[in-house]
Amino acid sequence: MTMSEKEALHAIRHKIDETDKKIQKLLNERTAMAEEVARIKVANGEQVSDFYRPEREAMVLRQVMERNTGPLADKEMARLFREIMSACLAAEKPLQVAYLGPEGSFTQAAATKQFGGSVQLQSMSTIADVFHAVEIGNSSYGVVPVENSTEGMVSHTLDRFINTPLKINGEVSLRIHHYLLSKSTKLNEITTVYAHPQALAQCKNWLSEHLPNCELVAVNSNSEAAKKVSSEPNAAAIAANRAAEIYDLSVLASNIEDEADNTTRFLVIGAQDVGPSGQDKTALLVSTKNKPGALQVLLKPLADSGISMMRIESRPSRKGIWEYVFFIDIEGHCQDDAVSQALTLLEQESSMCRVLGSYPKAVL
């Protein structure tokens, strides 16, 4: 390397050092502002869960991407700002966020993606436990899986919304790659495969081709499967690759999901209502009156108001034989005029209509 090259590198590195000092100073200034916000909120009697505003965060992240000029990609810049906001929020008061565990689950990854790395994550054994932790106030928020692009809705999550007072406060989309993990290092030694039922279904073609004679055992989560096989030498788990590090397992196969674009959607649940962010969804729980054409009549107010219905799913009401409730996702916030008017008409045509939550569309 010539002297001129060394001088050029030295000059650039000096500029980087100076820029880093400015960034560090600004980050501390931002944190001090966040602490002042916390003091004002506490003085007004607000709770810890009120410190985190999903709609405010969504708006900030969208603005970050809109004004970004590169060379960092928009979503990379937004991820950096999410971590900044997470650290600043922790300086105000760390959030406790429950997730479907144990450690190393996809739901944990979704929780980290949504809240950043500075929250206090709490592992729960079941989806019901996540709901319960938030309902009794042990956790400020919870993160649960609700839908997979290959296998559809997660019924355990939908059923919990029938009786819970909690609201949907946000959503997270996560690209899912499945790995076959084991204490064994040879695929032909595997006799049993553990995984969440959704993961078994998402990998059924691969399993049929490569492990046709194995016993497939469903468990509460993929990370529970990884933890279980850490003490069973002839067993394997379908889980995230991070679980291999956590439970000291070998990776026998990578990306074994049948669909290349396999994606899971997660919901953030909490006790509060979320204000409009400008790009929102509203989730409804509706039951129809028992009469011919009831569902068609039920959906007419949405169509007449020009509101886009993004999803509809039916589930047994658990209150009577052959009685069903419908989970409906629509575009817009319940405070929007068009949505508010449509909901008023919907209430008149239904035997029950409950807003499960209006929340920002996933940003990242």
C-alpha positions in Angstrom: 0.0 0.0 0.0 1.4 3.4 -1.0 1.7 6.3 1.3 -1.0 8.2 -0.5 -3.4 5.2 0.0 -2.5 5.1 3.6 -3.1 8.8 4.0 -6.5 8.5 2.2 -7.6 5.6 4.5 -6.4 7.5 7.5 -8.4 10.6 6.5 -11.6 8.5 5.9 -11.2 6.7 9.2 -10.8 10.0 11.0 -14.0 11.3 9.4 -15.8 8.0 10.5 -14.5 8.6 14.1 -15.8 12.1 14.1 -19.1 11.1 12.7 -19.4 8.3 15.3 -18.9 10.9 18.0 -21.7 13.1 16.6 -24.0 10.0 16.4 -23.2 9.0 20.0 -23.9 12.6 21.2 -27.2 12.7 19.3 -28.3 9.3 20.6 -27.7 10.4 24.2 -29.7 13.6 23.5 -32.6 11.5 22.2 -32.5 9.3 25.2 -32.6 12.3 27.5 -35.7 13.5 25.6 -37.3 10.1 26.0 -36.6 10.2 29.8 -38.3 13.6 29.9 -41.3 12.2 28.1 -41.5 9.4 30.7 -41.4 12.0 33.6 -44.3 13.9 32.0 -46.3 10.7 31.5 -45.7 9.5 35.1 -46.8 12.9 36.4 -50.0 12.6 34.4 -50.7 9.1 35.9 -50.0 7.0 32.8 -49.0 3.4 33.1 -45.8 1.7 31.8 -47.8 0.1 28.9 -48.8 3.6 27.8 -45.1 4.5 27.2 -45.1 2.4 24.1 -47.4 3.7 21.3 -47.5 1.3 18.3 -49.1 4.0 16.1 -46.4 6.5 16.9 -43.6 4.0 16.2 -45.2 2.9 12.9 -45.4 6.6 11.8 -41.8 7.3 12.8 -40.5 4.2 10.9 -42.5 5.1 7.8 -41.1 8.6 7.9 -37.5 7.2 8.3 -38.0 5.1 5.1 -39.6 7.9 3.1 -36.8 10.4 3.8 -34.0 7.9 3.4 -31.6 8.7 0.6 -29.2 5.8 0.9 -26.8 4.1 0.5 -28.4 2.2 3.4 -31.6 0.4 2.2 -34.9 1.8 3.6 -35.7 -1.2 5.7 -32.1 -1.4 7.1 -32.4 2.2 8.2 -35.8 1.5 9.7 -34.4 -1.5 11.7 -31.6 0.8 13.1 -34.2 3.3 14.2 -36.4 0.6 15.8 -33.4 -0.4 17.9 -32.8 3.2 18.9 -36.5 3.6 19.9 -36.2 0.3 21.8 -33.2 1.5 23.8 -34.8 4.9 24.5 -38.0 3.2 25.6 -36.0 0.9 28.0 -34.4 4.1 29.4 -38.0 5.3 30.2 -39.2 1.9 31.5 -38.4 -1.6 30.1 -41.4 -3.4 28.7 -42.2 -7.0 29.6 -43.3 -8.9 26.5 -44.5 -12.5 26.6 -44.0 -14.8 23.7 -44.6 -18.4 22.8 -41.3 -20.1 23.8 -39.1 -21.5 24.9 -36.1 -19.5 23.9 -35.2 -19.8 20.2 -38.7 -19.9 18.9 -39.9 -18.0 15.8 -42.3 -16.1 18.0 -39.3 -14.8 20.0 -37.7 -13.6 16.8 -41.0 -11.9 15.9 -41.1 -10.2 19.3 -37.6 -8.9 18.9 -38.3 -7.7 15.4 -41.3 -5.7 16.7 -40.0 -4.4 20.0 -36.2 -4.3 19.4 -33.5 -5.9 21.6 -33.9 -3.8 24.7 -37.3 -5.2 25.9 -37.6 -7.9 28.6 -38.8 -11.0 26.8 -40.8 -13.6 28.8 -41.0 -17.1 27.5 -44.4 -18.9 27.8 -45.2 -22.6 27.3 -48.5 -22.1 25.4 -50.5 -19.5 23.5 -53.0 -19.5 26.3 -50.2 -18.7 28.8 -49.2 -15.6 26.6 -52.7 -14.3 26.8 -53.0 -15.0 30.5 -49.7 -13.2 31.3 -51.0 -10.0 29.6 -54.5 -10.3 31.0 -53.3 -10.4 34.6 -50.7 -7.7 34.0 -47.5 -9.7 34.4 -46.6 -8.7 30.8 -47.3 -5.4 29.1 -47.7 -7.1 25.7 -47.7 -10.5 24.1 -46.7 -11.9 20.7 -48.5 -14.9 19.3 -48.6 -16.6 15.8 -51.9 -16.2 14.0 -51.4 -17.2 10.3 -49.0 -19.0 8.1 -48.9 -18.5 4.3 -48.8 -22.3 3.7 -51.0 -23.8 6.4 -53.4 -20.9 7.1 -54.8 -19.7 10.5 -53.6 -20.8 13.9 -56.8 -21.9 15.5 -55.5 -21.7 19.1 -54.9 -18.0 18.7 -58.2 -17.2 17.1 -60.1 -19.2 19.8 -58.5 -17.1 22.6 -59.9 -13.9 21.2 -63.5 -15.2 21.7 -63.3 -14.6 25.5 -60.3 -12.4 26.1 -60.7 -8.6 26.9 -57.3 -8.0 25.2 -56.9 -6.1 21.9 -54.7 -6.5 18.9 -52.1 -3.8 19.0 -49.9 -4.7 16.1 -48.7 -7.3 13.6 -45.4 -8.8 12.5 -44.5 -10.7 9.4 -41.6 -13.1 9.6 -40.0 -15.2 6.8 -39.8 -18.7 8.1 -36.9 -21.1 7.4 -37.1 -24.5 9.0 -34.0 -26.6 10.0 -33.8 -30.2 11.1 -31.8 -30.2 14.4 -30.5 -33.2 16.4 -27.8 -34.4 18.8 -27.1 -37.0 16.1 -24.9 -36.1 13.1 -26.5 -38.6 10.8 -29.9 -38.4 9.2 -30.3 -42.2 9.0 -30.1 -42.5 12.8 -33.3 -40.4 13.3 -36.4 -42.3 14.4 -38.6 -39.5 15.8 -39.2 -35.9 14.7 -40.7 -33.3 17.1 -42.2 -30.0 16.0 -45.2 -27.7 16.3 -48.1 -29.1 14.2 -47.8 -26.1 11.8 -44.1 -26.8 11.2 -44.8 -30.5 10.6 -47.4 -29.5 8.0 -45.1 -27.0 6.4 -42.4 -29.6 6.0 -44.6 -32.7 5.2 -43.2 -33.2 1.7 -39.6 -33.0 2.8 -40.3 -35.4 5.7 -42.1 -37.8 3.5 -39.2 -37.9 1.1 -36.3 -38.0 3.5 -37.7 -39.5 6.7 -40.7 -41.6 5.5 -40.5 -44.1 8.4 -40.0 -41.6 11.3 -42.6 -41.0 14.0 -43.8 -37.4 13.8 -44.7 -36.0 17.2 -46.5 -32.6 17.7 -45.4 -30.4 20.6 -46.4 -26.8 21.7 -43.6 -25.1 19.9 -40.5 -25.7 17.7 -38.2 -24.4 20.4 -39.7 -26.9 22.9 -39.0 -29.6 20.3 -35.3 -28.5 20.1 -35.0 -28.4 23.9 -36.6 -31.9 24.0 -34.2 -33.5 21.5 -31.2 -32.1 23.3 -31.5 -35.2 25.5 -32.7 -37.7 22.9 -29.9 -38.9 20.6 -32.1 -40.5 17.9 -34.6 -37.7 17.7 -34.7 -34.5 15.7 -36.6 -31.3 15.9 -37.8 -28.8 13.3 -36.9 -25.4 14.5 -35.1 -22.1 13.8 -31.3 -22.3 13.2 -30.8 -20.2 16.4 -32.1 -23.1 18.4 -29.1 -25.1 17.3 -26.8 -22.8 19.1 -29.0 -22.5 22.2 -29.5 -26.2 22.7 -26.1 -27.4 21.2 -27.6 -29.3 18.3 -26.3 -30.3 14.9 -28.0 -29.0 11.7 -28.9 -32.1 9.7 -30.8 -30.2 7.0 -31.5 -26.6 6.1 -34.6 -24.8 4.6 -36.7 -27.9 4.7 -40.0 -26.0 4.3 -42.1 -27.1 1.3 -42.9 -23.5 0.1 -40.0 -21.2 -0.8 -41.9 -18.0 0.4 -43.1 -19.6 3.7 -44.1 -16.6 6.0 -45.8 -16.5 9.3 -47.8 -13.5 10.6 -47.8 -12.7 14.3 -50.1 -10.5 16.4 -49.1 -8.2 19.2 -51.7 -8.3 22.0 -52.2 -5.7 24.7 -54.8 -4.0 27.0 -55.0 -0.6 25.3 -56.6 0.8 22.2 -54.3 2.0 19.5 -54.8 5.3 17.7 -54.7 5.8 13.9 -51.3 5.7 12.2 -52.5 6.4 8.7 -52.0 2.8 7.4 -54.1 0.6 9.6 -56.1 -2.6 9.8 -59.1 -3.4 11.9 -59.9 -6.9 13.2 -63.5 -7.8 13.9 -65.2 -10.7 15.7 -68.8 -11.1 14.4 -71.6 -13.6 14.7 -74.6 -13.8 12.4 -78.2 -14.0 13.1 -79.5 -17.5 12.4 -81.4 -16.8 9.1 -80.9 -17.6 5.4 -78.3 -15.4 3.6 -77.1 -14.0 7.0 -73.4 -13.9 6.0 -74.2 -12.0 2.8 -76.3 -9.5 4.6 -73.5 -9.2 7.2 -70.8 -8.3 4.7 -73.0 -5.8 2.7 -72.3 -2.8 4.9 -68.5 -3.2 4.2 -69.0 -3.5 0.4 -71.4 -0.6 0.3 -68.9 1.6 2.2 -66.1 0.7 -0.2 -64.1 -1.0 2.6 -61.7 -3.7 1.6 -62.1 -7.0 3.4 -58.7 -8.6 3.6 -59.6 -11.8 5.4 -62.5 -13.8 6.8 -62.2 -17.0 8.9 -64.9 -18.9 10.7 -64.6 -20.7 14.0 -67.0 -22.6 16.3 -68.5 -20.2 18.8 -68.3 -22.8 21.6 -71.7 -21.6 22.8 -73.9 -24.0 20.8 -73.8 -26.8 18.3 -73.2 -25.6 14.7 -73.0 -21.9 15.9 -70.0 -20.0 14.4 -68.2 -16.7 14.8 -66.3 -14.9 12.0 -63.0 -13.2 12.3 -62.8 -10.5 9.7 -59.9 -8.2 8.8 -60.6 -5.0 7.0 -58.5 -2.0 5.9 -58.7 1.2 7.9 -59.0 2.2 11.5 -62.2 2.1 13.5 -62.0 5.9 14.0 -62.0 6.5 10.2 -65.4 7.9 9.2 -66.1 5.2 6.6 -65.1 2.3 8.9 -67.1 3.8 11.8 -70.2 4.1 9.7 -69.9 0.6 8.3 -69.4 -0.8 11.8 -72.6 0.9 13.0 -74.5 -0.9 10.2 -72.7 -4.1 10.8 -73.8 -4.1 14.5 -77.4 -3.8 13.3 -77.2 -6.8 11.0 -75.2 -9.1 13.4 -76.1 -10.8 16.7 -72.6 -9.7 18.0 -69.9 -7.4 16.6 -66.8 -6.7 18.5 -63.7 -4.8 17.4 -60.7 -6.9 18.4 -58.4 -4.0 17.6 -57.3 -1.4 15.1 -53.6 -1.4 14.6 -50.8 -0.3 12.2 -50.0 -2.5 9.3 -46.6 -4.2 9.6 -43.8 -1.8 8.6 -40.8 -4.1 8.3 
